[in-house]
Amino acid sequence: MTYQEAIQYLFNKTANFEKQGVKGYKPGLDSMKALDEHFGHPHTHFRSIHVGGTNGKGSVSHMLAAQLQVCGYKVGLYTSPHLVDFRERIRVNGQPISEEYVVKFVEEERSFFESLKASFFEITTAMAFRYFSEQNVDIAVIEVGLGGRLDSTNIITPILSVITNVSLDHTQLLGKTLGEIAKEKAGIMKKGVPCIVGETTPETRPVFEAAAQHQGTSVVFAEDEPLVKLKSSQSGDRGQRYESKFGMEFTCELMGEFQAKNVNTVAHAITTLMELGYLPDCKDPKNSKKISEDIQKAQMNVTSLTGLKGRWQKVGEHPTIVCDTGHNPGAWQYLSRMLELERQRCHELRIIYGVLEDKDMNSILAIMPKEAHYYWTKADNKRAFSETALKMTGEQLGLHGECYPTVESAIKAATKDAQTDDFIFVGGSTYVVAEFLKNHV
């Protein structure tokens, strides 16, 4: 079996939410627990940090992994989905799992997967946990796949849980209201394991408070005490400058106004890890300089340390080209503001946009910039919403542009039309960004 054959097997021969939508979703932890037992409970061989939420959990996971790496830990990082290569999902100190390991894992365990009727995500999670165990990682940062309570990753008992926020996404699976979705996200809370919640609403906060009380654990709401503040919304191509409550300044290379809340959530997580004894105590004067240097090094080098892609990622100049994986109304509340800022600076704003059919398309389009030229498209995914339907809906909301049957054709048209001082944005769906990056980065 070749690597490509192993990947084709994983994607095409197992239940797969990413390709099949609701039909490919397998709720419950029974199969995951059976896989875990089969492999000797590998997740018990390393410490872990569990990160959930609707938006920002990928950025937070990568920032935490970078911080732990700089502090000398051997760090596993499990995230989803990938953008270019499956191996992006499973990394140790930023290095992706090898093709050989993936092939061997699938070849040797295929019959067991099939007898169990394990899903794509269950198999991938088991692979990650086993790999981290065999690599003897000190700590693994584990990103929730979908929801929390019934997610395959939720067999772990971490040293820290983090929930970034809650907005309306995957409502057909997680609930129709913010409160219902928050209850699913809160399912990653564990007895005695502290939890950081980045951002709440009047509907979600009581849910998290009740869940923490039920689990007998503490919860810190990061929004109540900003440990860091953004000094300026744009600090140049090399990142954004922050000032901490304690007077320390540092730069985080992840761009976008929306990252400020993620950075504050990470700051609270780092503070809790210090209190738990996993990082040097910032209250000790002897450690202050070293901590400042570590934070600066980690946050300034998140992408190179961890391999993060697709978060307000600048991939071209003259014209400027930026891509971002934000794909729901919560993400677009921030992205729309960012794009409006860019529109004021550029000659013309051009937006290449495609979305999956299970997203709240109307709510997203309603808040997108009106003064922009749109290139409606779709990713090569059965769940992709048609570009013609996007155009029709967009026209009704005052968004004007043309249809393109593929992401590549939309990219070619936008770059051909653009002047050197235009701004091109690529996004709407993770899969649109993935196809763009595969061909252009």
MIKE-312429 format. One record per residue (C-alpha): residue number from 0; x, y, z. Coordinates in pm, 1 decimal. Each point is the difference from the previous one (the first is absolute). Layout:
<pts>
num; px; py; pz
NUM; X; Y; Z
...
</pts>
This chain:
<pts>
num; px; py; pz
0; 0.0; 0.0; 0.0
1; 130.8; 344.0; -94.7
2; -61.3; 316.5; 201.5
3; -257.9; 120.8; -251.5
4; -177.4; -335.9; 16.0
5; -10.4; 22.3; 380.1
6; -148.2; 350.8; -17.3
7; -254.1; -108.8; -260.8
8; -102.8; -284.6; 228.4
9; -46.0; 230.3; 297.2
10; -203.2; 252.4; -195.0
11; -206.6; -228.6; -220.2
12; -47.9; -324.4; 193.3
13; -101.5; 137.5; 338.8
14; -283.1; 219.3; 129.2
15; 127.2; 353.2; -52.7
16; -182.2; 313.8; 110.3
17; 230.5; 224.3; -202.1
18; -101.4; -168.1; -327.1
19; -349.2; -125.0; 83.2
20; -136.0; 255.2; 244.1
21; -262.1; -122.3; 248.9
22; -5.5; -346.6; -162.4
23; 368.6; -40.7; 86.3
24; -33.9; 114.4; 361.9
25; 31.1; -275.6; 257.9
26; -97.2; 122.8; 349.4
27; 92.0; -178.0; 320.0
28; 323.0; -124.5; 152.7
29; -46.6; -379.0; -7.9
30; 211.8; -60.3; -311.3
31; 263.6; 245.2; 118.6
32; 22.9; -174.4; 334.2
33; 38.3; -334.8; -179.3
34; 280.6; 143.1; -213.2
35; 162.5; 144.7; 309.8
36; -11.1; -335.4; 177.3
37; 132.7; -178.0; -310.7
38; 308.1; 223.4; -2.5
39; 62.1; -17.6; 374.3
40; -150.3; 335.3; 103.9
41; 280.6; 209.9; -156.0
42; -153.4; 331.2; 108.4
43; 83.5; -87.8; 362.1
44; 372.7; 5.2; -81.4
45; 22.7; 377.9; -43.2
46; -153.9; 314.7; 145.1
47; -245.4; 188.0; -215.9
48; -179.0; 331.7; -42.6
49; -347.5; -16.6; -154.9
50; -113.2; 292.8; -218.4
51; -357.5; 41.2; -123.3
52; -229.8; 278.0; -117.9
53; -164.2; 121.1; -318.3
54; 261.4; 245.0; -126.9
55; 365.4; 49.2; 87.5
56; 71.8; -344.6; 141.2
57; 253.9; -71.9; -273.2
58; 188.3; 325.1; 57.7
59; -8.2; -48.3; 377.8
60; 123.6; -359.0; -33.0
61; 294.0; 105.6; -215.5
62; 92.5; 293.7; 225.4
63; -2.3; -225.2; 306.3
64; 207.9; -264.1; -176.6
65; 254.8; 264.3; -104.6
66; 24.4; 131.1; 356.5
67; 55.8; -346.5; 145.2
68; 262.7; -80.3; -263.5
69; 197.4; 315.3; 77.3
70; -11.4; -91.8; 369.0
71; 177.3; -327.1; -75.6
72; -282.4; -253.9; -21.6
73; -35.6; -261.4; -270.8
74; -346.7; 90.5; -123.1
75; -256.5; -194.8; -197.2
76; -261.0; 196.6; -194.1
77; -319.9; -152.8; -137.8
78; -224.6; 225.0; -210.0
79; -253.1; -24.8; -281.0
80; -70.9; 32.3; -282.2
81; 322.1; 17.8; -197.6
82; 50.7; 243.3; -286.4
83; 261.0; -154.9; -229.2
84; 108.8; -336.5; 140.9
85; -168.6; -241.6; 243.1
86; 321.2; -9.3; 204.4
87; -57.9; 360.0; 114.0
88; -252.3; -138.2; 248.1
89; 259.3; -185.7; 210.0
90; 323.9; 175.6; 90.3
91; 276.5; -23.2; 257.4
92; 189.5; 323.6; 58.9
93; -137.4; 124.8; -329.5
94; 114.1; -298.7; -204.6
95; -281.2; -195.6; -166.9
96; -45.5; -372.4; 47.8
97; 190.3; -195.2; -266.0
98; -164.3; -152.1; -306.4
99; 150.5; -333.6; 98.6
100; -170.6; 5.4; 339.6
101; -338.3; 77.8; -155.2
102; 35.8; -284.1; -251.5
103; 112.7; -252.2; 262.3
104; -278.5; 97.8; 238.5
105; -269.0; -43.3; -265.2
106; 145.2; -322.3; -141.4
107; 43.1; -172.4; 335.2
108; -328.0; 110.2; 158.3
109; -236.5; 11.8; -297.4
110; -183.0; -320.4; 86.0
111; -66.0; 121.6; 354.5
112; -130.3; 335.0; -124.2
113; -238.4; -176.9; -233.9
114; -127.1; -242.6; 263.5
115; -68.9; 299.2; 222.6
116; -142.1; 213.7; -284.0
117; 217.1; 280.2; 131.2
118; -39.2; 344.5; -154.3
119; 272.2; 206.7; -164.6
120; 30.0; 230.0; 300.4
121; 5.6; -285.8; 251.6
122; 282.6; -170.4; -192.1
123; 192.6; 324.9; -36.4
124; -38.2; 80.1; 370.9
125; 120.1; -349.0; 95.3
126; 295.9; 42.5; -234.9
127; 90.6; 332.3; 160.3
128; -19.0; -132.3; 355.3
129; 206.4; -308.2; -82.5
130; 258.5; 206.5; -186.1
131; 34.2; 250.0; 284.4
132; 45.3; -286.9; 245.6
133; 268.1; -165.6; -212.9
134; 175.6; 333.4; -48.6
135; 5.4; 51.3; 378.2
136; -144.4; 350.1; -15.7
137; -18.2; 190.1; 326.7
138; -325.7; 182.1; -76.5
139; -242.8; -22.6; -290.1
140; -232.4; 282.3; -99.4
141; -318.6; -168.1; -121.7
142; -253.1; 198.6; -203.1
143; -362.0; -115.8; 15.5
144; -131.5; -110.0; -337.2
145; -371.5; 76.7; 31.4
146; -195.4; 107.9; 306.5
147; 166.1; -146.7; 306.4
148; -212.4; -234.7; 209.9
149; -16.1; -276.3; -262.7
150; 316.4; 87.9; -190.9
151; 253.2; -280.8; -43.6
152; 265.9; 202.3; 181.5
153; -210.5; 12.2; 315.7
154; 139.9; -321.1; 145.9
155; 295.7; 197.3; 137.8
156; 32.7; 148.2; 346.3
157; 213.0; 308.5; -63.1
158; 191.6; 224.8; 237.1
159; -191.3; 297.0; -143.1
160; -313.1; 52.5; -208.0
161; -51.0; 304.6; -221.8
162; -322.8; 107.9; -171.1
163; 47.5; 300.0; -227.8
164; -359.7; 107.3; -67.1
165; -337.5; -114.2; -131.3
166; -184.9; 111.3; -310.9
167; -257.2; -160.7; -225.9
168; 169.9; -272.8; -202.8
169; -81.8; -366.4; -68.6
170; -346.4; 71.9; 137.0
171; -142.2; -318.8; -152.4
172; 226.9; -199.7; 231.8
173; 74.2; 215.3; 304.0
174; -322.3; 190.5; 59.6
175; -201.9; 288.5; -135.7
176; 85.4; 252.0; 272.8
177; 322.1; 136.2; 148.0
178; -94.8; -156.1; 333.5
179; -41.6; -345.3; -151.4
180; 329.4; 24.4; -187.3
181; 176.3; 128.8; 314.0
182; -120.2; -307.9; 187.5
183; 170.0; -221.9; -258.1
184; 320.5; 205.7; 12.6
185; -3.7; -6.8; 381.9
186; 5.5; -378.2; -21.2
187; 380.9; 9.5; -7.2
188; 10.4; 129.5; 358.1
189; 135.1; -262.3; 240.2
190; -9.3; -36.5; 377.0
191; 283.3; 192.6; 161.1
192; 138.9; 121.4; -333.6
193; 3.3; 381.4; -24.8
194; -172.2; 149.6; -301.0
195; 57.5; 328.5; -184.6
196; -290.1; 145.2; -199.4
197; 104.0; 275.2; -238.2
198; -325.0; 172.9; -88.0
199; -362.5; -37.9; 106.1
200; -347.3; 137.5; -65.3
201; -287.5; 42.7; 247.4
202; -134.6; -329.6; -131.8
203; 321.0; -203.5; 24.4
204; 159.8; 121.2; 322.5
205; -255.8; -162.8; 235.8
206; 46.3; -327.2; -188.9
207; 375.2; 2.4; 63.2
208; -47.5; 97.5; 365.0
209; -247.9; -283.6; 53.4
210; 225.1; -251.3; -176.4
211; 300.0; 98.8; 211.9
212; -203.7; -33.6; 318.1
213; -131.8; -337.8; -109.1
214; 352.3; -123.3; -78.9
215; 145.5; 141.2; 320.1
216; 257.4; 212.1; -174.1
217; 94.4; 364.3; -40.1
218; -69.5; 216.5; -302.2
219; 171.9; 326.7; -89.5
220; -166.6; 235.7; -246.2
221; 286.7; 168.0; -184.0
222; -214.9; 291.0; -113.7
223; -51.9; 107.8; 364.2
224; 367.5; 86.1; 44.6
225; 190.0; 98.9; -315.2
226; 357.7; -109.3; 66.6
227; 113.5; 144.1; -332.4
228; -125.8; 277.2; -224.7
229; 62.3; 72.1; -364.7
230; 207.3; 315.9; -38.4
231; -106.8; 46.8; -363.9
232; -231.3; -191.1; -232.8
233; 270.2; -20.3; -265.5
234; 368.1; -12.6; 90.3
235; 147.3; -84.7; -338.8
236; 61.6; -326.6; -180.5
237; 202.9; -149.9; 284.5
238; -279.8; -10.1; 252.4
239; -202.2; 196.0; 252.3
240; 136.2; 163.5; 311.0
241; -151.1; -77.2; 340.5
242; 53.6; 137.4; 348.2
243; -53.4; -220.6; 302.1
244; -162.6; 99.1; 326.8
245; 344.4; -29.1; 159.2
246; 161.7; 252.3; -235.4
247; 168.7; -248.9; -232.8
248; -31.5; 54.1; -375.6
249; 18.3; -270.1; -264.8
250; -92.7; -59.5; -362.4
251; -222.8; -283.4; -121.8
252; 47.3; -75.3; -366.9
253; -362.7; -107.9; -50.0
254; -172.9; 290.8; -168.9
255; -356.1; 120.1; 33.5
256; -193.6; 194.7; 258.6
257; -185.2; -321.8; 87.8
258; 323.2; -154.1; 131.2
259; 1.1; 237.8; 299.2
260; -260.3; -210.6; 183.0
261; 192.6; -318.1; -83.5
262; 324.2; 150.0; 132.9
263; -176.0; 99.8; 323.4
264; -139.0; -353.9; 34.0
265; 349.9; -139.0; -50.5
266; 136.8; 243.8; 260.4
267; -246.9; -136.3; 255.6
268; 89.8; -356.7; -94.9
269; 370.2; 75.7; 43.1
270; -71.2; 159.3; 340.3
271; -189.5; -311.8; 109.7
272; 282.6; -225.6; -121.9
273; 239.6; 210.4; 210.5
274; -223.7; -46.3; 302.5
275; -4.7; -375.1; -64.0
276; 380.4; -5.8; -11.9
277; 42.9; -76.6; -370.9
278; 154.7; 336.4; -84.4
279; 225.5; 236.1; 201.8
280; -184.9; 216.3; 249.7
281; -36.8; 350.1; -144.8
282; -32.7; 144.8; 349.9
283; 358.1; -97.4; 77.9
284; 228.5; 294.0; -95.5
285; 275.8; -246.3; -90.9
286; -216.2; -137.1; -280.4
287; -139.1; 321.8; -146.1
288; 262.2; 56.5; -269.6
289; 3.7; -363.2; -111.0
290; -380.2; -14.7; -14.4
291; -11.9; 319.6; -205.3
292; 254.3; -141.3; -246.2
293; -185.3; -333.4; -24.1
294; -335.9; 162.8; -66.1
295; 149.0; 230.0; -263.6
296; 178.1; -289.8; -173.6
297; -304.5; -226.5; 5.2
298; -262.1; 248.1; -115.1
299; 224.6; 155.5; -264.8
300; 71.4; -341.4; -153.8
301; -329.2; -189.7; 29.9
302; -14.3; -105.4; -364.3
303; 360.2; -118.6; -27.9
304; -16.1; -182.0; 335.2
305; -330.5; -175.2; -66.7
306; -74.8; 11.8; -373.3
307; -318.0; 206.9; 33.8
308; -158.7; 112.2; -327.5
309; -309.1; 186.7; -114.8
310; -50.8; 257.3; 276.6
311; 0.4; 340.2; -171.5
312; 296.2; -138.6; -191.9
313; 161.7; 238.8; -243.3
314; 107.8; -192.6; -308.6
315; 56.8; 268.7; -262.4
316; 89.3; 362.2; -62.5
317; -83.1; 243.4; -281.1
318; -286.3; -81.2; 21.5
319; -22.4; -101.2; 364.7
320; -151.9; -346.5; 37.7
321; -121.2; -127.1; 338.9
322; -184.3; -321.7; 87.7
323; -187.2; -96.8; 315.2
324; -192.0; -310.9; 102.2
325; -277.0; 183.7; 190.5
326; -322.0; -166.2; -113.3
327; -290.7; 92.3; 227.6
328; -181.9; 317.6; 113.8
329; 210.2; 31.9; 314.2
330; 322.0; 5.9; -202.0
331; -142.9; 238.8; -256.9
332; -93.4; 255.7; 264.0
333; 375.4; 57.6; 23.5
334; 101.1; -72.8; -359.6
335; -247.6; 252.9; -137.4
336; 150.3; 273.3; 217.0
337; 350.4; -94.7; -112.2
338; -103.1; 7.1; -364.4
339; -167.7; 338.4; 41.9
340; 329.1; 135.5; 136.2
341; 185.2; -141.9; -299.2
342; -260.0; 143.9; -239.8
343; 74.5; 347.0; 131.1
344; 369.9; -48.5; -76.0
345; -8.7; -179.6; -334.7
346; -116.9; 96.3; -349.5
347; -258.9; -280.2; -20.5
348; -98.7; -285.5; 229.3
349; -46.8; -334.8; -176.4
350; -146.7; -295.5; 189.6
351; 22.7; -362.6; -114.5
352; -267.9; -178.8; 196.7
353; -143.3; -350.1; 29.1
354; -188.4; -166.5; 283.6
355; -128.4; -343.3; 99.6
356; -372.5; -67.0; -13.2
357; -35.4; -56.7; 374.9
358; 119.1; 350.4; 90.0
359; -227.4; 293.2; 82.0
360; 60.3; 161.6; -336.8
361; -260.1; 274.6; 30.3
362; 131.8; 124.8; 334.6
363; 355.8; 7.9; -133.7
364; -81.5; 175.0; -326.9
365; -209.5; 259.4; 183.8
366; 307.8; 133.1; 180.9
367; 252.1; -22.2; -283.8
368; 137.9; 322.3; -155.5
369; -232.3; 156.8; -256.9
370; 271.8; 197.5; -177.3
371; 191.4; -295.7; -139.5
372; 14.5; -204.9; -317.1
373; -94.0; -364.3; 59.6
374; 122.5; -315.8; -167.9
375; -255.3; -261.9; 102.3
376; 142.9; -351.8; -10.0
377; -9.1; -342.9; 159.8
378; 255.2; -246.3; 132.2
379; 31.6; -352.9; -136.9
380; -221.7; -141.1; 273.6
381; -342.2; -162.5; -23.4
382; -118.9; 225.3; 281.9
383; 93.3; 321.1; -181.9
384; -278.8; 248.5; -67.2
385; -36.3; 80.2; -370.7
386; 158.6; 318.9; -123.4
387; -315.2; 96.4; -189.4
388; -213.1; -21.9; 315.0
389; 260.4; 207.6; 183.1
390; -16.8; 267.4; -267.0
391; -380.6; 11.3; 10.7
392; -4.0; 40.5; 376.9
393; 284.7; 249.3; -9.2
394; -176.1; 215.3; -259.6
395; -304.9; 20.7; 226.0
396; 224.7; 136.4; 275.6
397; 183.8; 249.2; -217.7
398; 310.5; -210.8; -67.5
399; 101.5; -3.2; -365.8
400; 230.2; -223.5; -200.4
401; 31.5; -297.1; -235.2
402; -8.9; -379.0; 33.3
403; 297.4; -232.4; -40.6
404; -37.0; -380.3; 10.2
405; 335.2; -61.8; 169.8
406; 218.6; 177.7; 252.8
407; 286.3; 6.9; -247.6
408; -208.8; 172.4; -267.4
409; -111.8; 259.5; 255.3
410; 360.9; 64.4; 104.1
411; 111.8; 43.4; -360.2
412; -282.4; 242.9; -71.8
413; 61.4; 208.8; 312.6
414; 375.1; 26.5; -53.5
415; -53.4; 87.1; -367.6
416; -249.1; 274.8; 90.4
417; 199.7; 143.9; 289.2
418; 225.7; 303.0; -1.2
419; 316.6; 0.2; 209.7
420; -165.8; 197.0; 281.0
421; -309.8; -222.7; 23.6
422; -72.7; -237.4; 289.3
423; -109.5; -359.0; -73.3
424; -157.5; -210.1; 274.9
425; -44.7; -377.6; -30.5
426; -230.1; -179.2; 243.7
427; -346.7; -97.0; 113.5
428; 85.2; -366.8; 35.1
429; 303.3; -184.6; 131.0
430; -11.9; -202.9; -320.6
431; 15.4; 309.9; -221.6
432; 311.2; 111.7; 188.3
433; 146.8; -351.4; -20.3
434; -35.1; -15.2; -377.4
435; 152.1; 345.7; -34.2
436; 300.3; -83.9; 218.6
437; 65.1; -330.6; -178.4
438; 42.3; 180.4; -330.8
439; 152.3; 330.7; 99.4
440; 219.0; -40.9; 310.2
</pts>
